Amino acid sequence: MDGKPRPAATPEQALAGMDQLIALSLVGQHDIAQRLGLNVTDLTCLGFVLAAGDDPISAGTLAEQAGLTTGAVTGVLNRLEKAGYAHRQPDPEDRRRVRVLADPAAVATAAAVYEPFYRRLNELFADYTPAEIAVLSDWFTRAGDLMRSYLEEIRSDQLAAMPRARRTRSR
């Protein structure tokens, strides 16, 4: 299968396209969270819980993945349980640890919300050859690794020298 001709693009154009996709994704996550009766942080954590599938994620791992403190994750889990999206269970190997499972209805609800978009993305992937999809997959994986590494730098304050936005007070 030959790939379709693609328009030429510079790295700057690709970066601009990625920035637009990220911005739209953030707006979309707000809309989806609102539709599900959650805030964006809770929806993000629910995504990590859902991604764990049948292998329940520990609350500590969830905190790490979401960049939250364990105390903040406790609040997230309280809200997810109250909303019926997830529940906690003691870790059978260490009863001091808590594992988090998605409620089966939550899986169905999330699928109902995300499935139409994922179906469209799969239709878009059908326009690409297996070799092109491999490049896309490699790029997403490597870009994700770069993002995780950069977030670790930001969180560890290694970028303390970076100027912060100035805040002005009105009097």
C-alpha positions as CSV (number, residue, x, y, z in Angstrom):
1,M,0.0,0.0,0.0
2,D,1.5,3.3,-1.1
3,G,1.0,6.3,1.1
4,K,-1.0,9.3,-0.2
5,P,1.0,12.3,-1.2
6,R,1.4,14.6,1.8
7,P,1.9,18.3,1.7
8,A,5.4,19.4,2.6
9,A,5.8,20.8,6.1
10,T,8.5,22.4,8.2
11,P,9.1,21.5,11.8
12,E,7.7,24.9,12.7
13,Q,4.4,24.1,10.9
14,A,4.3,20.7,12.6
15,L,4.9,22.3,16.0
16,A,2.1,24.9,15.3
17,G,-0.3,22.1,14.3
18,M,0.6,20.2,17.5
19,D,0.1,23.3,19.6
20,Q,-3.4,23.7,18.0
21,L,-4.3,20.1,18.7
22,I,-3.1,20.3,22.3
23,A,-5.2,23.5,22.8
24,L,-8.3,21.9,21.3
25,S,-7.7,18.8,23.4
26,L,-7.6,20.9,26.6
27,V,-10.8,22.7,25.6
28,G,-12.4,19.3,24.7
29,Q,-11.3,17.8,28.1
30,H,-13.1,20.6,29.9
31,D,-16.2,20.0,27.9
32,I,-16.1,16.3,28.4
33,A,-15.4,16.6,32.1
34,Q,-18.4,18.9,32.5
35,R,-20.6,16.5,30.5
36,L,-19.5,13.7,32.9
37,G,-20.0,15.8,36.0
38,L,-16.3,15.9,36.8
39,N,-13.5,18.5,36.8
40,V,-10.6,18.1,34.5
41,T,-8.2,16.7,37.1
42,D,-10.7,14.1,38.1
43,L,-11.3,13.2,34.4
44,T,-7.5,12.9,33.9
45,C,-7.2,10.6,36.9
46,L,-10.2,8.6,35.6
47,G,-8.3,8.2,32.3
48,F,-5.3,6.7,34.1
49,V,-7.6,4.4,36.1
50,L,-9.3,3.3,32.8
51,A,-6.0,2.8,31.1
52,A,-4.9,0.4,33.8
53,G,-7.7,-1.9,32.7
54,D,-8.0,-5.1,34.7
55,D,-4.7,-4.3,36.6
56,P,-5.8,-1.9,39.3
57,I,-3.6,1.1,39.7
58,S,-2.3,2.1,43.1
59,A,-3.3,5.5,44.6
60,G,0.4,6.3,44.8
61,T,1.0,5.5,41.1
62,L,-2.1,7.5,40.2
63,A,-0.6,10.5,42.1
64,E,2.7,10.1,40.3
65,Q,1.0,9.9,36.9
66,A,-1.2,12.9,37.5
67,G,1.5,15.0,39.2
68,L,-0.5,15.2,42.3
69,T,0.2,14.8,46.0
70,T,-1.2,11.7,47.7
71,G,-3.5,14.0,49.7
72,A,-4.9,15.5,46.5
73,V,-5.4,12.0,45.0
74,T,-7.5,11.2,48.1
75,G,-9.8,14.0,47.2
76,V,-9.9,12.9,43.6
77,L,-10.8,9.4,44.6
78,N,-13.4,10.6,47.0
79,R,-15.1,12.5,44.2
80,L,-14.8,9.6,41.7
81,E,-16.3,7.2,44.1
82,K,-19.1,9.6,45.0
83,A,-19.9,10.1,41.3
84,G,-19.8,6.3,40.8
85,Y,-16.8,6.2,38.4
86,A,-14.3,4.3,40.5
87,H,-13.8,2.5,43.8
88,R,-10.9,1.7,46.1
89,Q,-9.9,-1.7,47.3
90,P,-7.1,-2.8,49.7
91,D,-4.0,-4.2,47.9
92,P,-4.0,-7.9,48.7
93,E,-0.2,-7.9,49.1
94,D,0.0,-4.8,51.3
95,R,-3.2,-3.7,53.1
96,R,-1.7,-0.3,53.7
97,R,-1.9,0.4,50.0
98,V,-5.0,1.2,48.1
99,R,-5.7,0.1,44.5
100,V,-8.3,1.8,42.3
101,L,-10.7,0.2,39.9
102,A,-13.0,1.7,37.4
103,D,-16.7,0.9,37.9
104,P,-17.9,-1.1,34.8
105,A,-20.5,1.6,34.2
106,A,-17.8,4.2,34.1
107,V,-16.0,2.3,31.3
108,A,-19.3,2.2,29.3
109,T,-19.9,5.9,30.0
110,A,-16.4,6.9,29.0
111,A,-16.6,4.8,25.9
112,A,-19.9,6.4,24.9
113,V,-18.3,9.8,25.1
114,Y,-15.0,9.1,23.5
115,E,-15.9,6.4,20.9
116,P,-17.3,8.7,18.2
117,F,-14.0,10.7,18.2
118,Y,-11.9,7.5,18.4
119,R,-13.8,6.1,15.4
120,R,-13.0,9.3,13.5
121,L,-9.4,9.0,14.4
122,N,-9.3,5.4,13.2
123,E,-10.8,6.6,9.9
124,L,-8.0,9.1,9.7
125,F,-5.4,6.4,10.5
126,A,-6.8,4.4,7.6
127,D,-5.4,7.1,5.3
128,Y,-1.9,6.2,6.4
129,T,0.3,3.2,5.5
130,P,1.5,0.9,8.3
131,A,4.9,2.5,8.0
132,E,3.5,5.9,8.4
133,I,1.5,4.8,11.4
134,A,4.7,3.4,12.9
135,V,6.3,6.8,12.5
136,L,3.3,8.5,14.1
137,S,3.3,6.0,17.0
138,D,7.0,6.4,17.5
139,W,6.7,10.2,17.5
140,F,3.8,10.2,20.0
141,T,5.8,7.8,22.3
142,R,9.0,9.8,22.1
143,A,7.1,13.2,22.5
144,G,5.3,11.7,25.5
145,D,8.6,10.7,27.0
146,L,10.0,14.2,26.4
147,M,6.9,15.8,28.0
148,R,7.2,13.5,31.1
149,S,10.9,14.5,31.4
150,Y,10.2,18.2,31.0
151,L,7.4,18.0,33.6
152,E,9.8,16.4,36.0
153,E,12.2,19.3,35.5
154,I,9.4,21.8,36.0
155,R,8.1,20.1,39.1
156,S,11.6,19.7,40.7
157,D,12.1,23.4,40.1
158,Q,15.1,22.9,37.9
159,L,13.7,25.7,35.8
160,A,13.7,28.1,38.7
161,A,15.7,30.6,36.6
162,M,12.9,30.7,34.1
163,P,10.9,33.9,34.5
164,R,7.4,33.5,35.8
165,A,4.5,35.5,34.5
166,R,4.3,38.8,36.3
167,R,1.2,39.4,38.3
168,T,-0.2,42.8,38.6
169,R,-2.5,44.0,41.3
170,S,-5.1,46.6,40.6
171,R,-5.5,49.2,43.3
